[in-house]
Amino acid sequence: MEARSTALFQLATELPAAVLARTLGIDITVAVKWQRAAAGDWAAYAAEVSRRTSPQPPNYEPGAPT
């Protein structure tokens, strides 16, 4: 039982609750509780990703180094 809890705790830090719930076949509310217990704050992660700027396309000007 302890190994199962450790594995769930680790997964909860690495996966969003929705993915955790679908993958393990558990209710979303249970997945959210595991995630909160593991301090896997995916809302903060999603906000940080949304603030990132998209990468600039490469410069393909004639004569530009490649």
C-alpha positions as CSV (number, residue, x, y, z in Angstrom):
1,M,0.0,0.0,0.0
2,E,2.9,2.4,0.8
3,A,4.4,1.8,-2.7
4,R,1.1,2.6,-4.3
5,S,0.8,5.9,-2.4
6,T,4.3,6.8,-3.3
7,A,3.7,6.1,-7.0
8,L,0.4,8.1,-7.0
9,F,2.1,11.0,-5.1
10,Q,4.9,11.1,-7.7
11,L,2.5,10.9,-10.7
12,A,0.4,13.7,-9.1
13,T,3.5,16.0,-9.2
14,E,4.1,15.2,-12.9
15,L,0.7,15.1,-14.5
16,P,-2.3,17.4,-14.7
17,A,-5.3,16.1,-12.6
18,A,-7.4,15.3,-15.7
19,V,-4.6,13.2,-17.2
20,L,-4.0,11.4,-13.9
21,A,-7.7,10.6,-13.6
22,R,-8.0,9.2,-17.1
23,T,-4.8,7.3,-17.0
24,L,-5.5,5.6,-13.6
25,G,-9.3,5.4,-14.0
26,I,-9.9,7.4,-10.9
27,D,-12.5,10.2,-10.3
28,I,-11.2,13.7,-11.2
29,T,-11.9,14.9,-7.6
30,V,-9.6,12.2,-6.2
31,A,-6.9,13.1,-8.8
32,V,-7.2,16.8,-7.8
33,K,-6.9,15.9,-4.1
34,W,-3.7,13.9,-4.9
35,Q,-2.3,16.7,-6.9
36,R,-3.0,19.3,-4.2
37,A,-1.4,16.9,-1.6
38,A,1.6,16.6,-3.8
39,A,1.7,20.4,-4.5
40,G,1.6,19.9,-8.2
41,D,0.2,23.3,-9.1
42,W,-0.7,22.9,-12.8
43,A,-2.7,26.1,-12.9
44,A,0.5,28.0,-12.2
45,Y,2.3,26.0,-14.9
46,A,-0.4,26.7,-17.5
47,A,-0.3,30.4,-16.6
48,E,3.5,30.5,-17.0
49,V,3.3,28.6,-20.4
50,S,0.7,31.1,-21.6
51,R,3.0,34.0,-20.8
52,R,5.9,32.6,-22.9
53,T,6.4,34.2,-26.2
54,S,6.4,32.0,-29.2
55,P,9.8,31.3,-30.8
56,Q,10.7,33.5,-33.7
57,P,10.9,31.9,-37.1
58,P,14.4,31.4,-38.5
59,N,15.8,34.2,-40.7
60,Y,15.9,33.0,-44.3
61,E,17.1,36.2,-45.9
62,P,19.3,35.7,-49.0
63,G,22.9,35.7,-47.9
64,A,22.1,35.3,-44.2
65,P,24.2,32.7,-42.4
66,T,22.4,29.4,-41.8
